[in-house]
């Protein structure tokens, strides 16, 4: 049976999208793919429809390196509403409890927030995409099913109060920088529980994902305006190079001859390997002409074994 050709262009790179409010991460991805006419794409960590901000979208061969962005640190600005707890911890869910938060002071909030800084354990929300017996937790939650979740180790590197507006339903603006796997809705809910008034996330904006900052973002509106009466390749200048996804890894450069064997999937000798890392480390691999070949693992005897390879698309006959 003949293999089905992928529809769309072979375009490789990373777009830093400003995900708009009300759109799921997958819907945002599909709109970007259509605008670029890309044959392959994936996003690197979901943002809920209520959230906006930095959503790195990998196109083409860049999808092979999306896991490195999934594992990266994140940054958020968020508004917590104190005095109202919801089922999911955000404003899109049903109310669980309501309490007058007008007596809560900034000093109380600051003292409570300090207890969440550093290495902590967090129990994921039932409305997360984590799976239980192959089923996403949020699907179980919508069926009224709750399962026990293990607390997970996370790190809150920074947790700052930006503004506080007291009231029966008080509002707290915060900025958080955290490790992968952190749920901001859980931070809000846990803070509300500690303060005794309940809380939920009423606004959420991701400011940082790995090496990408909100200053790198492009909106869907901008993409659509650029595509009006223009070909898809007019957008390609907006793409970040693939190797940025692994920019924090040591680099190894191979001669053209050695690079050829590496691209065939063979471990190759590299004098740089042990200078730049140690056995088991993942390294970025480049050819001496500067082209990015993929990532490899430092093996014994100074060899670099391919882990993820960039495969160049064949030239079109058209």
C-alpha positions in Angstrom: 0.0 0.0 0.0 1.4 3.4 -1.0 2.1 5.8 1.9 -0.3 8.8 2.0 1.4 12.1 1.4 1.1 14.6 4.1 -0.9 17.6 2.9 0.8 21.0 3.2 4.3 22.4 3.1 7.4 21.0 4.8 8.2 24.0 7.0 10.4 23.7 10.1 10.6 26.1 13.0 8.9 27.4 16.2 6.2 30.1 16.3 5.7 31.9 19.6 1.9 32.4 19.6 0.0 34.8 21.8 -2.9 32.4 22.5 -6.1 34.3 22.5 -8.7 34.2 25.3 -11.5 31.6 24.7 -9.6 29.4 22.3 -8.2 25.9 23.2 -4.5 25.3 22.5 -5.4 22.7 19.9 -7.7 25.0 18.0 -5.0 27.7 18.1 -2.5 25.1 16.7 -4.8 24.1 13.9 -5.3 27.8 12.9 -1.6 28.3 12.8 -1.0 25.2 10.7 -3.6 26.4 8.2 -2.0 29.8 8.0 1.4 28.4 7.4 0.0 25.5 5.3 2.3 23.3 7.4 2.1 19.5 7.0 2.9 18.9 10.6 2.6 20.7 13.9 2.3 20.5 17.7 2.0 22.7 20.7 4.3 22.5 23.8 2.0 22.4 26.8 -1.7 23.3 26.8 -3.1 26.5 28.0 -6.7 26.5 29.1 -9.3 28.4 27.0 -9.4 31.1 29.8 -5.6 31.6 29.5 -3.7 33.8 27.1 0.0 34.2 26.4 3.1 32.3 25.3 2.3 29.1 23.5 5.2 27.8 21.5 4.0 25.9 18.4 6.4 23.6 16.7 6.1 23.1 12.9 7.6 20.3 10.9 10.8 18.7 12.2 10.7 21.1 15.2 8.0 18.8 16.7 10.8 16.3 17.5 12.1 18.7 20.1 8.8 19.8 21.7 9.4 17.6 24.7 12.3 19.8 25.8 10.0 22.8 25.9 7.3 20.8 27.7 10.0 20.1 30.4 11.0 23.8 30.7 10.2 26.3 33.4 7.2 28.6 33.0 6.1 32.1 34.1 2.6 33.5 34.6 0.7 36.6 35.6 -2.7 35.8 37.2 -5.6 37.3 39.0 -7.0 35.3 41.9 -10.5 36.1 43.2 -10.7 35.5 46.9 -14.0 34.6 48.6 -15.2 32.2 45.9 -14.1 28.6 45.4 -15.0 26.7 42.2 -14.9 23.0 41.2 -12.0 23.4 38.8 -10.2 26.3 40.5 -11.0 28.7 37.6 -13.8 31.0 36.6 -15.3 28.6 34.1 -16.6 26.1 36.6 -19.5 25.8 39.1 -19.3 27.5 42.5 -18.4 25.3 45.4 -18.4 27.8 48.3 -18.6 31.5 48.9 -17.2 33.5 51.8 -16.8 37.1 52.7 -13.1 38.0 52.0 -13.3 41.6 53.1 -11.4 40.9 56.3 -8.4 39.4 54.5 -5.3 41.7 54.7 -2.3 42.0 52.4 -0.1 41.0 55.3 -2.0 37.7 55.7 -1.8 37.0 52.0 2.0 37.7 51.9 2.6 35.4 54.8 0.6 32.6 53.2 2.3 33.0 49.8 5.7 32.7 51.4 4.9 29.1 52.4 4.5 28.1 48.8 7.9 29.3 47.6 10.7 26.8 46.9 10.3 23.1 46.5 6.8 22.0 47.5 4.3 19.2 46.8 1.2 20.0 44.8 -1.9 17.7 44.3 -3.0 18.2 40.6 -6.5 19.3 39.9 -9.2 16.8 38.8 -9.6 19.2 35.9 -6.1 18.7 34.6 -5.1 16.7 31.4 -3.2 14.1 33.5 -4.5 10.6 32.9 -5.9 7.9 35.1 -6.1 4.4 33.5 -5.8 6.1 30.1 -8.6 8.6 30.7 -7.9 12.4 31.2 -8.8 13.5 34.7 -10.9 16.4 33.4 -13.2 13.9 31.6 -13.7 11.9 34.8 -14.4 15.2 36.7 -17.1 16.1 34.2 -18.7 12.8 34.9 -18.7 13.6 38.6 -15.9 11.0 39.3 -13.0 11.9 41.6 -9.9 9.8 41.9 -7.0 10.0 44.3 -4.1 11.9 42.9 -0.5 11.7 44.2 1.1 14.9 45.2 3.9 15.9 42.8 7.1 17.7 43.5 7.3 21.1 41.9 9.4 24.2 42.5 8.1 27.8 42.8 11.1 29.9 42.0 9.3 33.3 42.4 5.8 34.2 43.6 5.2 37.9 43.9 2.1 40.1 44.7 1.6 42.7 42.0 -1.6 44.3 43.4 -4.4 43.7 45.9 -7.9 45.0 45.7 -9.8 44.2 49.0 -13.5 43.5 49.1 -16.1 40.8 49.7 -14.7 39.2 46.6 -11.2 40.5 46.8 -8.8 40.4 43.8 -5.1 39.5 44.0 -2.7 40.0 41.0 0.4 37.8 41.2 3.4 36.8 39.2 4.7 33.3 39.4 7.8 31.6 37.9 7.7 27.8 38.4 8.9 24.4 37.2 7.0 22.2 34.8 3.9 20.5 36.1 2.8 23.5 38.2 -0.9 24.2 38.2 -1.7 27.9 38.8 -5.4 27.0 39.6 -4.1 24.8 42.4 -1.9 27.6 43.7 -5.0 29.8 43.8 -7.2 27.1 45.4 -4.6 26.2 48.0 -4.0 29.8 48.9 -7.8 30.3 49.4 -8.0 27.3 51.6 -5.1 28.5 53.7 -6.7 31.9 54.1 -10.1 30.3 54.9 -12.1 32.1 52.3 -11.6 30.1 49.1 -10.2 31.4 45.8 -10.1 30.7 42.1 -8.2 31.9 39.0 -10.2 34.6 37.2 -7.4 35.6 34.7 -4.3 33.9 33.6 -1.5 35.0 31.2 1.6 32.9 30.5 4.6 35.2 30.2 7.4 32.7 29.8 8.0 29.2 28.5 11.6 28.0 28.5 13.7 30.4 26.4 10.6 32.2 25.1 9.2 35.4 26.6 6.0 37.3 25.8 8.1 39.9 23.8 8.5 37.1 21.3 4.8 36.5 20.8 2.8 36.9 17.5 -1.0 37.1 17.5 -3.4 35.2 15.3 -4.7 38.5 14.0 -1.2 39.5 12.9 -0.7 36.2 11.1 -4.1 36.6 9.4 -3.3 40.1 8.3 0.1 39.0 6.9 -1.5 36.1 5.0 -4.2 38.3 3.4 -3.6 38.1 -0.4 -0.1 36.5 0.3 1.4 33.1 0.1 2.1 31.0 3.3 5.9 31.3 3.0 5.5 35.1 3.7 5.1 34.1 7.3 8.2 31.9 7.6 10.4 34.8 8.8 8.4 34.7 12.1 9.7 31.2 12.9 12.4 30.6 15.5 15.1 28.1 14.6 14.5 24.5 15.9 17.7 24.4 18.0 16.3 27.1 20.3 14.2 24.4 21.9 17.4 22.8 23.2 19.4 26.0 23.6 20.3 25.1 27.2 22.1 22.0 26.1 25.9 21.9 25.2 26.8 22.0 21.5 28.9 19.6 19.5 30.1 20.3 16.0 30.9 17.5 13.5 32.8 17.5 10.3 30.8 16.9 7.1 32.0 13.3 6.9 31.2 12.5 10.5 27.9 14.3 10.3 26.9 12.0 7.4 27.2 8.9 9.5 25.5 10.7 12.4 22.5 11.4 10.1 22.4 7.8 9.2 21.7 7.0 12.9 25.2 5.8 13.8 27.1 6.8 17.0 30.1 8.9 16.0 33.3 10.1 17.7 33.5 13.6 18.9 36.4 15.2 20.7 34.0 17.9 22.0 31.7 15.5 23.7 33.5 15.0 27.0 34.8 18.6 27.0 31.2 19.9 26.9 29.5 17.2 29.0 29.6 13.8 30.5 28.2 10.3 29.7 24.4 10.4 29.4 24.1 14.1 28.7 22.0 15.3 25.8 23.9 17.7 23.4 22.9 19.8 20.4 24.6 18.5 17.3 25.7 20.8 14.4 27.5 20.2 11.1 30.5 22.4 10.5 28.5 24.4 8.0 26.3 25.5 10.9 23.2 23.4 10.1 21.4 21.8 13.0 21.4 18.0 12.8 19.4 17.2 15.9 20.2 16.1 19.5 22.4 13.2 20.6 23.4 11.5 23.9 27.0 11.3 25.0 27.9 7.7 25.1 31.0 5.8 26.3 34.4 6.4 24.6 33.5 9.9 23.6 30.9 8.9 21.1 27.7 10.8 20.4 24.6 8.6 19.7 21.7 10.1 17.8 18.5 10.7 19.8 16.4 13.0 17.6 17.5 13.7 14.0 16.4 16.5 11.7 15.3 14.9 8.4 15.3 17.2 5.4 12.3 16.9 3.1 13.1 15.8 -0.4 12.9 18.4 -3.1 9.5 18.7 -4.8 9.2 17.5 -8.4 6.6 20.2 -9.1 
